[in-house]
Amino acid sequence: MSKSPEPRLAQREELALLPRIEARAAERLHGHPAARIFAASLTDRQLFEQAWQQGMLWVIASGHELAGYLMAGVLGADFHIQQMDVAPEHGRKGLGRALLRHALEQGRARGHQRAVLSTLSDVAWNAPFYASEGFREWPAQDWSAEMREVMAAETAAGFPMELRLAMQRALE
């Protein structure tokens, strides 16, 4: 019986592999109103570097190949899931779920009371996936100042905001 892949902190030399995973994952949005925006706004290498330096960048492998990553940060007092991608050929194997659960445990261990994120409402591996892990829609009137800034930046980038939503979940 083979052991399930375990998320772990990224190694510096792996940072160069993450943009390809992100670009491959974005290809799954072909035909979606946000596809062009995602393709044009891939994560800057400096953001990966910063998350890595803060110990907030986890990866997961499938066999000997890096299959996905999750990058987090701090947004006000909250643990912020900034970006999570799994290469399409490694999808539907529980790797994203393993990454998310691992990251949430790390956020809890760091003393955060809540995890937050922004995502697409109409894509099965986005909002419905996060809802299956205990995240709930975070109404705009209740957003923190920091989440308002995130959503304003997404608006400025051209995301179809009628399809975006913020979500939150307690870290107990």
ABEGO torsion letter per residue (X at the ends): XBBBBBBBBBBAAAAAAAAAAAAAAAAAABGBAAAAAAAAABBBAAAAAAAAAAGABBBBBBEABBABBBBBBBBEABBBBABBBBBAAABGAGAAAAAAAAAAAAAAAAGBABBBBBBBAABAABAAAAAAAGBBBBBAAABBAAAAAAAAAAAAAGBBAAABBBBBBBBX
